[in-house]
């Protein structure tokens, strides 16, 4: 059983607490003008941590080539008013991805990071849509031109389990 959240803890990610069936769509090729997507399913369960100032999302991704496990770790900075989100993929368990950092505005959370992909600098953007539809949605986009243009490459829709 999770420990009780503190009374003043942030509520931005309360919409995702619980268990979900997930519909994934992933772009087949990055930065190649690709328009083909691969769809697959998954499961997700999120619980609060850090007295409500964080949460952990446990994921089962059912890729066409086989299942994989991963977690998202989120923590809130009261000093900055921002969330940091890390991704840990079970296929590479010794490395946390560079955290994306951001916040919510009117039910939409936008988070950014500078990273590299195959030695090339990229910007990463996560967008959470928590109140715009019945089912929460998440999107990931990359930019290879410093954020002037973005290519969405992964979409997830969360359906109550």
Beta strands, then each sheet from edge to edge (+ up, - down):
strand 1: 18-27
strand 2: 37-49
strand 3: 54-63
strand 4: 66-77
strand 5: 82-89
strand 6: 100-105
strand 7: 108-117
strand 8: 120-129
strand 9: 137-143
strand 10: 151-160
sheet 1: 1+ 2- 3+ 4- 5+ 6- 7+ 8- 9+ 10- 1+
end
